[in-house]
Amino acid sequence: MEDLKAGMKLPGIVTNVTAFGAFVDIGVLQDGLVHISPLRDRFVKNPTDVVKTRQRVTVKVLDVDLERKRISLSMKG
């Protein structure tokens, strides 16, 4: 996780889809979260309308919180 920087674009695989977004495996110890708002450039009511489990996606790193072990991702653009 220490090697991740905001702005990096990475390939990933969706591991779980929830009501508030999708978790994506980007090849580090912790899965990152794409919150529902940055899933697409337009409004998303249900994340399952946009992504499915095991789908390959490209994500952009928004933030890395090493203390809380959280990775914020975006799929916009």
N, C-alpha and C positions, 0 to 999 in steps of 0.2 A: 504493500500500500504506500510505502514511503516514496516509491518511484513515480507515483501518479501525480500529475500536475493539472490544474484547471486549464481547459482548452484542448486537451489531448483528445483525438478521435481514435476509437478502438472498436474492433469487432467483438461481438459478444453473442451469447445464447440466452434466451429468456428461460429462466428456471421456474418462475412462479408469477401468476397474474392475480392481483387482488383488486378490491374495490377502489383502492387509492393509487394504484400504479402497477408497475412490473419490476420484478427483480431480475437482474441480468448478470450472468457469469462473464467477467471480462478477463479471467485468467489470473486473478490474485486470490488471496485467501478468503476475502469477504466479497459476497455479491453486492453489486451496486443497485440503487433504486432509481428508477425513472418514475417520478411522481406523475400523476394523471395530467397535470397542466402542461408539462413539456413533452408529452408523448407525440403530439402533432402540432402543426402550426395553427390548426383550427380547434374549436371546442370539442372535447371528447367526453361523452356521457358515461360510456362504459369501456374500460381498458380492453376487454375481450373483443371489442369491435376493431381494435388496432393491432394487437399482438396476441400470439398464441404461445403456449409452453413449447419449448424446444425450437422456436423460430430463431433464425440467425438475423442479427440486427447490427447496425453501426450506431454507436453512442458517442456522445461528447461528455467529458468529465466537467462537471460544474464546480464541485467542491469535494475536498477530502478532509474528513474530521478524524484524525488519528486517535484522539482521546476516546471518542465514542465509537470508533471503528465503523464509520459510515461513509459511504461514497454516494454522492448525488450525481445523477446522470441526466442527459437530455437526448431526445431523438428528433428534436426540431431541426428543420432545414434539411 
